[in-house]
Amino acid sequence: MTQPLSYKVVIVGNTQVGKTCIVDKLVTGAISDDVTPTIGASFLTFTIKKPKGPIKLHIWDTAGQEKFMSITSTYYRNAHFALLVFDLSDRNSFNNLGRWLGDLKGNAPPEVKIILVGNKKDLENERAITKEEAETFVSENNLLYYMEVSALTGDRIRELFQGLVNIDTTDALDVIQHKRSEEGSSCC
């Protein structure tokens, strides 16, 4: 039996945008009534079954508070994917995306694939950011794509993560495998 492919996924964005709830909904199918802010990062593994074999996602849910930014940026190393999350009902969380993106680009590998995620789609009546604004941000910053989800209802959560494993990541995997082979060699 071949070893499953695995990808490192980091989830970044302001505090209270629903990063932890997105992961909880994916992994357990529910969200906790008592969600506390993440300190540093939390780690979960989720396996997606595909016809050619299982694919493991190593998901790093990072803290959104500014005081932890220097710590959370260390988790970006060797990431294959980054989910840049904002709250559709919170203009400030959208306005801060540039700061999170700059931190990602400064600390993640250059080949990391970044997806913009608008969470809390269920709060349509409280929407503060239009789909057009989000798509413009994606276009201007050369991100992979944009998706709106709801961690509360589960709307498009599975599709978000299924989409990651459907992306051609051959180049990213080649770079990671090349780095690992260099680390294993010694000259003297």
Buried (B, 14 or more C-beta within 10 A) or exposed (E): EEEEBBBBBBBBBBBBBBBBBBBBBBBEEEBEEEBEEBEBBBEBEBEBEEEEEBBBBBBBBBBBBEEBBEEBBEBBEBBBBBBBBBBBBBEEBBEBBEEBBEBBBEBBBEBBBBBBBBBBBBBEEEBBBEEEBBBEBBEEBEBBEBBBBBBBEBBBBBEBBEBBBEBEBEEBBEBBEEEEEEEEEEEE
